Amino acid sequence: MSRRPVTIAALHDDYRRGISRPSDIIESWLALPAATRATPVWISTVAPEALRARAEMLDAELATNPTRALNKPLFGALYAAKDNIDVAGLATTAGCPAFAYEPAESAPVVKSLQEAGAILVGKTNLDQFATGLVGTRSPYGAVPNAIAPAYASGGSSSGSAVAVATGLVHFALGTDTAGSGRVPAALNNIVGWKPSRGILSTRGTVPACRSLDCVSILALTVPDAARVFAAASDFDAKDPCSRMLPLYPGRFPAHFRFGVPEPSQRKFDGDGDAASAYEAAIARMEALGGTAVPVDLAPWQDVGAMLYEGPWVAERHAAIREFFDARPDAIDPTVRAIIGGARQYTATDAFIASAHLGAMQVSLQSLWKTFDVLLLPTAPTAYTIAQIQADPIELNRRLGAYTNFVNLLDLAALAVPSAFKPNGLPFGIALIAPAGSDLALAELGQCFHQATGLPLGATAVPLLEPEHLVTRADVAHIAVVGAHLTGLPLNHELTERGARLVRPARTAPRYRLYALPGTVPSKPGLVRTADDRGHGIELEIWELGLREFGSFVVGIPSPLSIGTIDLDDGPPVQGFLCEAAATSDAEDISRFGGWRNYLNAGASS
C-alpha cells in the first residue's frame, strides 16, 4: 500500500515526481480496514470498481499531460460528501433511512469537484436533516470525536469532519446553517470554511433552512479548503439562492482591527482551559498585526436566538413537510421535537421576525466601520456523547452560542484550529466578516493557523510551510464565440492549458456576429453595435489560470482581440471581439444567434 499524503499540495508533489498515481491512492483507500469505511462516520461508499475506473481515467490523464492534469486544483484528491448532498449513483438519506431517495444527477457542487479532478469515495453521517451541532442525532450512530472518542464530534457535518481529521480524505463537503460546518471543525482540529451565502450552489442539497443554507468545506489546511472553494464557487442560474457576489481583495489591512466580546460576555460553560486558549488566540492575532476592539456581543447573539427560537424553524419544516407530516415516527425524537416546533408560528410571526432581523442587520452593519473582522471562539467547550444524550437540546444550544447568528446576518466565516487544551481536546477560533470577504478571511486564517504550529487534525502530521492560496483570484474568465467553442477546431488551445468550461452564456442584445472570410479554420467576428442595438449571441465562458491566460492571449491573431463583453445574465466578462474594419466584406450571421448554429445550418464550408 502506497503512502497517502494528507494535504493536496503534498499529494500533487508525489504525482509530479512520479511517486504515486491516482490508482495508488485509491488502492490505499480500499486497503483500509472495512470498519474504517463503515458507520458511524460513513453512510455509503462508492463501489471499488467505480473508484478504480475513475482512478484509471485520471492515471491516463496524468501520463498524457501531467502539466494539464496538475493544473486542476483537486486532481486525484479524495473527498467525501455529507449525505444531504446529491451524488448520482448513491442514495441521499439526510440521516434518515425512510427518507432516502436515488438522485437522478449529482449536485452542481459535486460536478464542479469532479471537473477539478477530485475523487469522491463516499457519503458521510450527519445529524438528521442537518438539525443539530452535536453529531449524535443519527440512526447510523453517534460520530465519535476524532481525537477523544468519548466526546462528540460536533455536527451536523460530523462524518465529514472526522473523515478529514483522521486523514481518510483530503477534504469533505458539509453544510452550514447554524454552524454545522464550523463547530465540528473546531472540535476535531481542522478548518471549516462557511462561504458567503450563494457563492456555492445549494441546488441538489436537502434543505435545512433554504434561505440560509451554505455548502461548507472541511479540510486540514486553509490552502486545501481554498482549492475547493476555487473549484466549486460559481453562479448557478438554476439555484434561486445563488448570487453573483463580488469577492473582496485577498487580504485585510496590514494593521487591522478585530472585534472580541467584552470580557463579561466570554462564556465557556465553566471550561477555564477554553477561556485561556481564547486569550492566547487574541494575543496571537495581535502578534499578526491586529488590534483588539471590544464588542457588545449581546445583539449578535439575540439574532442567533431567532434561528431556533423564532419562525425560521418553520423553514426547516417546509423543507421536508410532506415526509415529516406523513412519517413522524421515522424521525429522531430530538429532531422531531425541534422541527415540530414550527407549528406554533404563524405567517404573521414570520413577517414580524423578518422585519426585526432587517432592523438588526442595519443596526449592526455600522459596527463594521470600527473593526475589520470578528475573532470569536468557534464553540465554547466540548461535551461527551453521554452528556449530550442526557441533555440534547440545551447543550446543542450552548454549542451554537458563537455561530448561530452568522448566516442570518449574511456573513462569511472561517473556523481555524487554535490550540490543544491540557485535557488533549482541541480549541478553535472563528474569523467572521461581511459577505464577500471569503478570500480575506482565508489569507488571515492561514496566517493564524500557521502561527499555531499545531499538527493536522488527528493525524499527527505537522503543519508544513505556508502554501500559496489557490483562489478564484488566481484565475481569469474568457468568453469564446467561435472556433474555441467545445468540440470545435481550436478548443484544444484552451484544454491544453488546463482551462475549465464554466457555463454557456449569451451576450446582451447589442452585438453582431460576422463570418470572417479567408480564415483557417473558419472563424467569426463579434462586434458591438454603435447604437447598442443588436442580437444576443451564444458563447461559452471558460476559466484558466492567469499565467495560462497570458500565453493564450498572446497567440490571438488580428483582427481578433480581447475586450469586455456584456452578458444578458450577469456581470461583463473578457472575451473575443473583432475590429469593425475587418467585417466590411464579411457576412452578417447574427440571425443564427451563434457560430455553432451557423455551422449546423450548413452555411459554412
C-alpha positions as CSV (number, residue, x, y, z in Angstrom):
1,M,0.0,0.0,0.0
2,S,1.5,3.4,-1.0
3,R,1.7,6.2,1.4
4,R,-1.1,8.7,1.1
5,P,-0.1,12.4,1.7
6,V,-2.8,14.1,3.8
7,T,-2.6,17.5,2.0
8,I,-3.4,18.2,-1.6
9,A,-0.1,20.0,-2.2
10,A,1.9,17.1,-0.9
11,L,-0.2,14.7,-3.0
12,H,0.4,16.7,-6.2
13,D,4.1,16.8,-5.4
14,D,4.1,13.0,-5.3
15,Y,2.2,12.9,-8.6
16,R,4.6,15.4,-10.2
17,R,7.6,13.3,-9.1
18,G,6.1,10.0,-10.2
19,I,6.0,8.6,-6.7
20,S,2.3,7.7,-7.0
21,R,-0.7,7.8,-9.3
22,P,-4.4,8.2,-8.5
23,S,-4.7,4.4,-8.8
24,D,-2.3,4.0,-5.9
25,I,-4.2,6.4,-3.8
26,I,-7.4,4.5,-4.4
27,E,-5.8,1.2,-3.6
28,S,-4.6,2.6,-0.3
29,W,-8.2,3.7,0.4
30,L,-9.6,0.3,-0.5
31,A,-7.0,-1.4,1.6
32,L,-8.2,0.3,4.8
33,P,-10.0,-2.0,7.3
34,A,-13.7,-2.4,6.4
35,A,-14.7,-0.8,9.8
36,T,-12.9,2.4,8.8
37,R,-15.1,2.8,5.8
38,A,-18.3,2.0,7.6
39,T,-20.7,3.7,10.0
40,P,-20.8,5.8,12.1
41,V,-18.6,8.0,10.0
42,W,-19.9,6.8,6.6
43,I,-23.4,6.1,5.4
44,S,-22.4,4.9,2.0
45,T,-19.2,4.4,0.0
46,V,-18.5,4.3,-3.8
47,A,-18.1,0.8,-5.2
48,P,-14.5,-0.4,-5.7
49,E,-14.9,-0.9,-9.4
50,A,-16.2,2.6,-9.9
51,L,-13.3,4.0,-7.9
52,R,-10.8,2.1,-9.9
53,A,-12.3,3.2,-13.1
54,R,-12.2,6.8,-12.1
55,A,-8.6,6.5,-10.9
56,E,-7.5,4.8,-14.2
57,M,-9.0,7.6,-16.2
58,L,-7.0,10.1,-14.1
59,D,-3.9,7.9,-14.4
60,A,-4.2,8.2,-18.2
61,E,-4.6,12.0,-17.9
62,L,-1.6,12.3,-15.7
63,A,0.5,10.2,-18.1
64,T,-0.6,12.0,-21.2
65,N,-0.3,15.6,-20.0
66,P,0.9,16.0,-16.4
67,T,1.0,19.8,-16.6
68,R,-2.6,20.0,-17.7
69,A,-3.6,17.3,-15.1
70,L,-2.0,19.0,-12.2
71,N,-3.3,22.4,-13.2
72,K,-6.6,21.1,-11.9
73,P,-6.7,22.2,-8.3
74,L,-8.1,18.9,-6.9
75,F,-6.6,16.4,-9.3
76,G,-6.5,12.9,-7.7
77,A,-7.6,14.1,-4.3
78,L,-10.0,12.0,-2.2
79,Y,-13.1,13.6,-0.8
80,A,-16.4,12.9,1.0
81,A,-19.8,14.5,0.7
82,K,-22.2,14.9,3.6
83,D,-25.3,12.7,2.9
84,N,-27.7,15.5,2.4
85,I,-25.9,16.4,-0.9
86,D,-26.9,14.5,-4.0
87,V,-24.4,12.2,-5.7
88,A,-25.6,10.2,-8.7
89,G,-25.4,6.5,-8.0
90,L,-25.6,6.8,-4.2
91,A,-28.8,7.3,-2.2
92,T,-29.3,10.5,-0.3
93,T,-30.6,9.8,3.2
94,A,-30.1,13.1,5.1
95,G,-29.5,10.8,8.0
96,C,-33.0,9.2,7.8
97,P,-33.3,5.8,6.1
98,A,-37.0,6.1,5.5
99,F,-36.4,9.4,3.6
100,A,-33.8,8.0,1.3
101,Y,-34.1,8.6,-2.5
102,E,-31.9,8.0,-5.5
103,P,-31.0,11.3,-7.2
104,A,-31.1,11.5,-10.9
105,E,-27.9,13.6,-11.0
106,S,-25.2,15.0,-8.8
107,A,-25.5,18.4,-7.2
108,P,-23.7,21.1,-9.2
109,V,-21.1,21.5,-6.4
110,V,-20.2,17.8,-6.8
111,K,-20.0,18.1,-10.6
112,S,-17.6,21.0,-10.2
113,L,-15.3,19.0,-7.9
114,Q,-15.4,16.1,-10.5
115,E,-14.3,18.5,-13.2
116,A,-11.5,19.7,-10.9
117,G,-10.1,16.2,-10.8
118,A,-11.4,15.1,-7.3
119,I,-12.4,11.5,-6.5
120,L,-15.5,11.0,-4.3
121,V,-15.1,8.0,-2.1
122,G,-18.4,8.2,-0.1
123,K,-21.1,10.0,1.8
124,T,-20.9,10.8,5.5
125,N,-23.1,10.7,8.5
126,L,-24.8,13.8,9.9
127,D,-27.3,15.0,12.5
128,Q,-30.5,14.0,10.9
129,F,-31.8,16.6,8.4
130,A,-28.8,18.7,9.3
131,T,-30.6,19.6,12.5
132,G,-28.0,19.8,15.3
133,L,-24.5,20.8,16.2
134,V,-23.7,17.6,18.1
135,G,-23.2,14.7,15.7
136,T,-25.3,12.3,17.9
137,R,-28.7,12.6,16.2
138,S,-28.5,9.9,13.6
139,P,-29.8,6.3,13.4
140,Y,-26.4,5.4,11.8
141,G,-24.9,6.1,15.2
142,A,-23.2,9.0,17.1
143,V,-20.0,10.0,15.4
144,P,-17.2,10.0,18.0
145,N,-14.6,12.8,18.1
146,A,-11.5,12.1,16.0
147,I,-9.2,12.9,18.9
148,A,-11.1,11.9,22.0
149,P,-13.8,9.2,21.1
150,A,-15.8,9.7,24.3
151,Y,-16.5,13.2,23.2
152,A,-19.0,14.3,20.5
153,S,-17.6,15.2,17.1
154,G,-20.0,18.1,16.7
155,G,-22.5,18.4,13.9
156,S,-24.3,18.4,11.8
157,S,-21.4,17.7,9.4
158,S,-20.0,15.2,11.8
159,G,-18.9,12.4,9.5
160,S,-17.3,14.8,7.1
161,A,-15.2,16.4,9.8
162,V,-14.0,13.1,11.3
163,A,-13.2,11.7,7.8
164,V,-10.9,14.7,7.2
165,A,-9.4,14.9,10.7
166,T,-8.3,11.2,10.5
167,G,-6.8,11.6,7.1
168,L,-9.3,9.3,5.4
169,V,-9.9,12.0,2.8
170,H,-8.2,15.2,1.7
171,F,-11.3,17.3,2.1
172,A,-15.1,17.0,2.6
173,L,-18.3,18.8,1.8
174,G,-20.6,19.7,4.7
175,T,-23.4,22.1,5.0
176,D,-23.8,25.1,7.4
177,T,-26.9,26.8,8.5
178,A,-26.2,27.5,12.2
179,G,-22.6,26.4,12.5
180,S,-22.8,22.8,11.2
181,G,-19.6,23.2,9.2
182,R,-17.7,25.2,11.8
183,V,-18.4,23.5,15.2
184,P,-17.3,20.0,14.1
185,A,-14.2,21.6,12.5
186,A,-13.3,23.2,15.9
187,L,-13.9,20.0,17.9
188,N,-11.7,17.9,15.5
189,N,-8.8,20.4,15.0
190,I,-9.5,21.1,11.3
191,V,-10.5,24.0,9.1
192,G,-14.2,24.7,8.4
193,W,-15.0,27.3,5.6
194,K,-18.5,28.7,5.7
195,P,-18.7,30.6,2.4
196,S,-20.8,33.7,1.9
197,R,-24.3,32.6,1.1
198,G,-25.0,31.9,-2.5
199,I,-21.3,31.5,-3.7
200,L,-21.5,27.7,-3.7
201,S,-24.7,26.3,-5.2
202,T,-27.0,24.6,-2.8
203,R,-29.1,23.0,-5.6
204,G,-29.2,19.3,-5.1
205,T,-28.9,19.6,-1.3
206,V,-31.7,18.6,1.1
207,P,-32.6,22.0,2.7
208,A,-32.4,22.7,6.3
209,C,-33.3,26.4,6.1
210,R,-33.1,27.0,2.3
211,S,-32.7,30.8,2.6
212,L,-29.8,30.4,5.0
213,D,-28.1,27.2,3.9
214,C,-24.5,27.1,2.7
215,V,-22.4,24.2,1.4
216,S,-19.3,24.2,3.7
217,I,-15.8,23.0,3.1
218,L,-13.8,20.9,5.7
219,A,-10.1,20.4,5.2
220,L,-6.9,20.0,7.2
221,T,-5.5,23.3,6.0
222,V,-6.7,26.6,4.7
223,P,-4.9,26.2,1.3
224,D,-6.7,22.9,0.7
225,A,-10.0,24.5,1.6
226,A,-9.2,27.3,-0.8
227,R,-8.6,24.9,-3.6
228,V,-12.1,23.5,-3.1
229,F,-13.6,27.0,-2.9
230,A,-11.9,28.0,-6.1
231,A,-13.2,24.9,-7.9
232,A,-16.7,24.9,-6.5
233,S,-17.7,28.6,-6.3
234,D,-19.8,29.7,-9.3
235,F,-23.1,31.3,-10.0
236,D,-25.8,28.7,-10.6
237,A,-28.7,30.2,-12.6
238,K,-30.9,27.3,-11.6
239,D,-30.4,27.9,-7.9
240,P,-32.7,30.7,-6.6
241,C,-30.4,31.3,-3.7
242,S,-27.3,31.6,-5.9
243,R,-25.7,35.1,-6.1
244,M,-23.1,36.9,-8.3
245,L,-21.3,38.2,-5.2
246,P,-18.1,40.1,-5.8
247,L,-15.2,39.0,-3.5
248,Y,-13.1,41.4,-1.6
249,P,-9.3,41.5,-2.3
250,G,-7.5,38.7,-0.7
251,R,-6.3,40.4,2.5
252,F,-7.2,42.7,5.3
253,P,-5.1,45.8,6.0
254,A,-1.6,45.2,7.4
255,H,-2.7,46.9,10.7
256,F,-6.2,45.5,11.0
257,R,-8.8,45.7,13.9
258,F,-10.5,42.6,15.2
259,G,-13.6,42.5,17.3
260,V,-13.7,40.4,20.5
261,P,-16.5,40.1,23.0
262,E,-16.4,42.2,26.1
263,P,-14.8,40.2,28.9
264,S,-18.1,39.6,30.7
265,Q,-19.6,38.1,27.6
266,R,-17.0,35.4,27.0
267,K,-18.9,32.3,28.0
268,F,-17.2,28.9,28.1
269,D,-19.6,26.9,30.2
270,G,-17.1,26.5,33.0
271,D,-14.2,25.5,30.8
272,G,-11.3,27.5,32.1
273,D,-8.9,26.0,29.7
274,A,-11.0,27.1,26.8
275,A,-11.1,30.6,28.2
276,S,-7.3,30.6,28.5
277,A,-7.0,29.3,24.9
278,Y,-9.1,32.2,23.7
279,E,-7.0,34.7,25.5
280,A,-4.0,33.2,23.8
281,A,-5.7,33.4,20.4
282,I,-6.3,37.1,21.0
283,A,-2.6,37.6,21.8
284,R,-1.6,35.6,18.7
285,M,-3.8,37.8,16.5
286,E,-2.3,40.9,18.0
287,A,1.2,39.5,17.1
288,L,0.0,39.2,13.5
289,G,-0.7,42.9,13.4
290,G,-4.2,43.1,14.7
291,T,-5.7,45.4,17.3
292,A,-8.4,44.0,19.6
293,V,-11.6,46.0,19.7
294,P,-14.2,45.2,22.4
295,V,-17.6,44.4,21.0
296,D,-21.0,44.1,22.7
297,L,-21.9,40.6,21.6
298,A,-25.4,40.7,23.0
299,P,-27.3,41.9,19.9
300,W,-25.4,39.5,17.7
301,Q,-26.5,36.6,20.0
302,D,-30.0,37.9,20.1
303,V,-30.1,37.5,16.4
304,G,-28.7,34.0,16.8
305,A,-31.5,33.0,19.1
306,M,-34.0,33.8,16.4
307,L,-32.8,30.8,14.4
308,Y,-34.3,28.1,16.7
309,E,-36.5,30.3,19.0
310,G,-38.3,32.0,16.2
311,P,-40.2,31.3,13.0
312,W,-37.1,30.2,11.0
313,V,-37.7,26.8,12.4
314,A,-40.8,26.7,10.1
315,E,-38.4,26.8,7.1
316,R,-37.0,23.5,8.4
317,H,-40.5,22.1,8.4
318,A,-41.2,23.4,5.0
319,A,-38.2,21.7,3.6
320,I,-39.4,18.2,4.5
321,R,-43.1,18.9,5.3
322,E,-44.6,16.1,3.3
323,F,-42.3,13.5,4.8
324,F,-42.4,15.0,8.3
325,D,-46.2,15.1,8.4
326,A,-46.6,11.5,7.0
327,R,-43.8,9.7,8.8
328,P,-43.1,11.5,12.2
329,D,-42.2,8.1,13.7
330,A,-39.3,7.7,11.3
331,I,-37.6,10.9,12.6
332,D,-35.2,11.2,15.5
333,P,-37.1,12.3,18.6
334,T,-35.0,15.4,19.2
335,V,-35.1,16.4,15.6
336,R,-38.8,15.8,15.5
337,A,-39.4,18.0,18.6
338,I,-37.3,20.8,17.1
339,I,-38.9,20.8,13.6
340,G,-42.4,20.2,15.1
341,G,-42.0,23.5,17.0
342,A,-42.7,25.1,13.6
343,R,-46.4,24.6,14.2
344,Q,-46.6,27.3,16.9
345,Y,-45.6,30.1,14.5
346,T,-47.9,31.9,12.1
347,A,-47.2,33.7,8.8
348,T,-47.6,36.9,10.8
349,D,-44.9,35.8,13.2
350,A,-42.6,35.2,10.2
351,F,-43.1,38.7,8.8
352,I,-42.6,40.3,12.2
353,A,-39.4,38.4,12.7
354,S,-38.2,39.2,9.3
355,A,-38.7,42.9,9.9
356,H,-36.9,42.7,13.2
357,L,-34.0,40.9,11.6
358,G,-33.8,43.6,8.9
359,A,-33.6,46.3,11.6
360,M,-30.9,44.3,13.4
361,Q,-28.9,44.0,10.2
362,V,-29.0,47.7,9.6
363,S,-28.1,48.4,13.2
364,L,-25.1,46.0,13.3
365,Q,-23.9,47.0,9.8
366,S,-22.4,50.2,11.1
367,L,-20.2,48.4,13.6
368,W,-18.1,47.0,10.7
369,K,-16.7,50.5,10.5
370,T,-15.0,50.0,13.9
371,F,-13.3,46.7,13.1
372,D,-12.4,44.6,10.1
373,V,-13.1,41.0,11.3
374,L,-14.6,39.3,14.4
375,L,-12.4,36.8,16.3
376,L,-14.7,34.5,18.3
377,P,-14.4,31.1,19.9
378,T,-16.0,28.6,17.4
379,A,-17.5,26.7,20.3
380,P,-17.4,27.4,24.0
381,T,-16.3,23.9,25.0
382,A,-16.6,20.2,24.2
383,Y,-19.1,17.7,25.6
384,T,-19.1,14.0,25.9
385,I,-21.5,11.9,23.9
386,A,-23.1,10.8,27.1
387,Q,-23.6,14.4,28.3
388,I,-25.3,15.4,25.0
389,Q,-27.6,12.4,25.0
390,A,-28.6,13.3,28.6
391,D,-29.4,16.9,27.7
392,P,-29.6,17.2,23.9
393,I,-31.4,20.5,23.4
394,E,-29.6,22.7,26.0
395,L,-26.1,21.5,25.2
396,N,-26.7,21.9,21.5
397,R,-27.9,25.5,22.1
398,R,-24.7,26.2,24.0
399,L,-22.5,24.9,21.2
400,G,-24.1,27.4,18.8
401,A,-23.6,30.5,21.0
402,Y,-20.9,31.9,18.7
403,T,-22.2,30.6,15.4
404,N,-26.0,30.8,15.1
405,F,-26.1,34.5,14.1
406,V,-23.7,34.3,11.1
407,N,-26.0,33.2,8.3
408,L,-28.9,35.2,9.5
409,L,-26.7,38.3,9.2
410,D,-25.3,37.3,5.8
411,L,-21.7,36.9,7.0
412,A,-18.8,34.8,5.9
413,A,-16.9,32.7,8.4
414,L,-13.8,30.5,8.7
415,A,-13.1,28.2,11.6
416,V,-9.4,27.6,12.2
417,P,-7.6,25.4,14.8
418,S,-6.1,27.4,17.6
419,A,-4.8,25.2,20.4
420,F,-4.9,21.9,22.3
421,K,-6.2,22.3,25.9
422,P,-4.4,20.4,28.8
423,N,-7.0,17.7,28.6
424,G,-6.0,16.9,25.0
425,L,-9.1,18.4,23.4
426,P,-8.8,21.0,20.6
427,F,-9.9,24.6,20.8
428,G,-10.7,26.6,17.6
429,I,-11.5,30.2,16.7
430,A,-13.7,31.6,14.0
431,L,-13.0,34.6,11.8
432,I,-16.2,36.3,10.7
433,A,-16.7,39.3,8.3
434,P,-19.3,40.5,5.8
435,A,-20.4,38.6,2.8
436,G,-17.8,38.6,0.1
437,S,-14.8,38.6,2.5
438,D,-14.0,34.9,1.9
439,L,-10.6,35.4,0.4
440,A,-9.5,37.9,3.0
441,L,-10.6,35.5,5.7
442,A,-8.7,32.7,4.1
443,E,-5.5,34.8,4.0
444,L,-5.8,35.8,7.6
445,G,-6.9,32.3,8.7
446,Q,-3.9,30.7,7.1
447,C,-1.5,33.2,8.8
448,F,-3.2,32.4,12.2
449,H,-3.2,28.6,11.6
450,Q,0.4,28.7,10.6
451,A,1.4,30.5,13.7
452,T,-0.1,27.8,15.9
453,G,2.3,25.1,14.8
454,L,-0.4,22.5,15.5
455,P,-0.5,19.1,13.9
456,L,-3.1,18.5,11.2
457,G,-6.4,17.1,12.6
458,A,-5.8,13.9,14.4
459,T,-3.1,12.7,12.0
460,A,0.0,13.8,14.0
461,V,1.3,15.2,10.7
462,P,3.0,18.6,11.3
463,L,1.7,21.8,9.7
464,L,4.0,22.3,6.8
465,E,5.5,25.5,5.3
466,P,2.9,28.1,4.2
467,E,1.3,27.4,0.8
468,H,0.1,29.8,-1.8
469,L,-3.6,30.1,-1.6
470,V,-5.3,28.8,-4.8
471,T,-8.3,31.1,-5.1
472,R,-10.6,32.5,-7.7
473,A,-8.3,35.5,-7.8
474,D,-5.7,33.2,-9.4
475,V,-7.9,32.6,-12.5
476,A,-9.3,34.5,-15.4
477,H,-12.6,34.0,-17.3
478,I,-12.7,34.3,-21.0
479,A,-15.7,34.2,-23.4
480,V,-15.3,32.4,-26.6
481,V,-17.7,32.7,-29.6
482,G,-16.2,30.7,-32.4
483,A,-13.5,28.1,-33.2
484,H,-12.6,27.8,-29.5
485,L,-16.1,26.5,-28.5
486,T,-16.3,23.0,-27.2
487,G,-15.7,20.4,-29.9
488,L,-14.5,22.9,-32.5
489,P,-11.1,23.0,-34.1
490,L,-9.3,25.4,-31.7
491,N,-10.8,24.3,-28.4
492,H,-7.6,22.4,-27.7
493,E,-5.8,25.7,-27.2
494,L,-7.9,26.1,-24.0
495,T,-8.0,22.5,-22.8
496,E,-4.2,22.0,-23.2
497,R,-3.8,24.9,-20.8
498,G,-6.0,23.2,-18.2
499,A,-9.0,25.5,-18.9
500,R,-12.4,24.6,-17.4
501,L,-15.7,25.2,-19.1
502,V,-17.7,27.3,-16.6
503,R,-21.0,27.6,-18.5
504,P,-22.7,28.5,-21.7
505,A,-24.0,32.1,-21.8
506,R,-25.3,34.8,-24.2
507,T,-24.2,38.3,-24.9
508,A,-26.5,41.2,-24.2
509,P,-28.6,42.1,-27.3
510,R,-26.1,44.7,-28.6
511,Y,-23.7,42.7,-30.8
512,R,-23.5,41.4,-34.3
513,L,-21.6,38.3,-35.5
514,Y,-19.8,38.1,-38.8
515,A,-18.3,35.1,-40.7
516,L,-14.8,36.3,-41.4
517,P,-13.6,35.4,-45.0
518,G,-10.4,33.6,-45.6
519,T,-9.8,32.4,-42.0
520,V,-8.4,28.9,-41.4
521,P,-10.1,27.3,-39.6
522,S,-13.2,29.4,-40.2
523,K,-13.8,32.0,-37.5
524,P,-16.4,34.6,-36.7
525,G,-16.0,38.1,-35.5
526,L,-18.1,39.6,-32.7
527,V,-18.7,43.4,-32.9
528,R,-20.6,45.6,-30.6
529,T,-23.1,47.8,-32.4
530,A,-22.6,51.5,-32.5
531,D,-26.2,52.2,-31.4
532,D,-26.3,49.3,-28.8
533,R,-29.0,47.6,-30.8
534,G,-28.2,44.1,-32.0
535,H,-28.5,40.4,-31.1
536,G,-27.8,38.2,-28.2
537,I,-25.0,35.8,-29.4
538,E,-24.3,32.5,-27.8
539,L,-20.9,31.9,-26.3
540,E,-19.1,29.8,-23.7
541,I,-17.2,31.1,-20.6
542,W,-14.0,29.3,-19.8
543,E,-11.8,29.6,-16.7
544,L,-8.0,29.2,-16.8
545,G,-5.0,30.3,-14.7
546,L,-3.6,33.8,-15.1
547,R,-0.3,32.6,-16.5
548,E,-2.1,30.4,-19.0
549,F,-4.5,33.2,-19.8
550,G,-1.5,35.4,-20.7
551,S,0.0,32.8,-23.0
552,F,-3.4,32.2,-24.7
553,V,-4.0,35.9,-25.3
554,V,-0.5,36.4,-26.9
555,G,-1.4,34.0,-29.6
556,I,-4.6,35.6,-30.7
557,P,-4.3,36.8,-34.4
558,S,-5.5,40.1,-35.9
559,P,-8.3,41.2,-36.4
560,L,-9.4,39.4,-33.3
561,S,-8.7,40.8,-29.8
562,I,-9.8,40.5,-26.2
563,G,-12.2,43.1,-24.8
564,T,-15.1,43.4,-22.4
565,I,-18.3,41.7,-23.4
566,D,-21.7,42.4,-21.8
567,L,-23.8,39.4,-20.9
568,D,-27.5,39.1,-20.7
569,D,-27.5,37.4,-17.3
570,G,-24.6,38.7,-15.3
571,P,-21.5,40.9,-15.0
572,P,-19.3,41.6,-18.0
573,V,-16.5,39.2,-18.9
574,Q,-13.4,39.4,-21.0
575,G,-13.8,37.7,-24.4
576,F,-13.2,37.6,-28.2
577,L,-14.1,40.8,-30.1
578,C,-13.3,41.8,-33.7
579,E,-12.1,45.0,-35.3
580,A,-15.0,46.6,-37.1
581,A,-13.0,47.3,-40.2
582,A,-12.5,43.5,-40.7
583,T,-16.2,43.0,-41.2
584,S,-16.7,45.3,-44.2
585,D,-16.8,42.3,-46.7
586,A,-18.0,39.7,-44.1
587,E,-21.4,38.1,-44.0
588,D,-23.6,39.2,-41.1
589,I,-24.7,35.9,-39.5
590,S,-26.2,37.4,-36.3
591,R,-29.6,36.0,-37.2
592,F,-28.3,32.5,-36.4
593,G,-27.7,33.5,-32.8
594,G,-24.3,31.9,-32.6
595,W,-21.4,30.4,-34.5
596,R,-22.4,26.8,-33.8
597,N,-25.9,27.4,-35.1
598,Y,-24.4,28.9,-38.2
599,L,-22.2,25.9,-38.8
600,N,-25.0,23.4,-38.1
601,A,-27.1,25.2,-40.7
602,G,-24.5,24.2,-43.3
603,A,-23.8,27.8,-44.1
604,S,-20.0,27.4,-43.9
605,S,-17.9,25.1,-45.9
